[in-house]
Amino acid sequence: MPNLNMPGSGVLEQVSQALVRCFSSSTRSHLENRVAEKQKLFQANNDLPVHLKGGGMDNVLYRLTMTLTLGGTAYCLYCLGWASFPHKK
């Protein structure tokens, strides 16, 4: 068991109590409820898949994900092909 009577341990205890007090008693910032508008956005019948209804950033993330997936698949197939043939020594 550590000795809590070390020099400087009181400072650490005071700082930790101050941080706990600061985080637990501070008021929370008020966030407006935007669930209704998000529901309207995602339930709109606009022939878009749900993963693209969020806007332009969703489209960018989708294209980046598909590019990385196809690139990784192509690289994997290349490595399998390279490894399947004998190499010159």
N, C-alpha and C positions, 0 to 999 in steps of 0.2 A: 504494500500500500504506500503510495507516495506521501512524502511529508508536505503537508499543506501550509506549514509555518515557514516556508522559505521566504527570503526577502523578495519582494516584488509580486508575490502571489495575491496580495490584497488588491493591487492595481488591476491585475488580470480579472479578478472577480468583480471589481467595480465596473470595469469596461463591459464585461459580458452581461451583467445585470442591466446596465444602461442600454445595451443593444436590444436585449429582450424586451425591456420596457418600451423602447422606442418603436419596435416593430409591432408589439401587441396592442399598444394603446393609440397608435396613430390612426387617423380617420382614413377610410378607404376612398379612393377617387370614384366618383359617380360615373358609371358607364350607362349609356342609354340602351334600351332593349331594342335590338334590330332584328329580332327573330322573324317578325311578321314580314318585313321587306325581303329577307333572305328566302323565306318560304315562297313568296310570290315570284322571286327570281328563279328559283330552282324548279318550281312547279309550272312555269310558263310553257305553253306548247309551241316551241319555236324550232322543233326538229333538230335540236342539238343534243348530243349525249351529255349526261349529267356531269361528267368530268370536264366539260368545256364550257359550262354555263356560267362560270365565275367571271369570265371576261378575258382580256388579252393576255394576262399573266398565266392563266390556265393553259392557253394555247401555246405559249412559249415553253412552259414546263412539259406539256405533252410532247411537243416536237423534240425537245432536248432529250426526254426520256426515250422516245422511239429511236432517235439517232444513236444514242449510247447503246441501246439494246441491240439494234441491228449491227452496229459496229463491233460490239463484243461478240455477237454470234458469228460474224464473218471472221473475226480474228481467231475464235475458237476452232472453227472449221479449218482455217489455214494451218493452225498449229497441229491439229489432228492429221491433216494431210501430210504435213512436213514430217511428223513423227512416224508415219506409217511406212515411209519408204526408207530403204537402207541408205546410209551415208557413206561417202568415200572416206577412207582412212588415210 
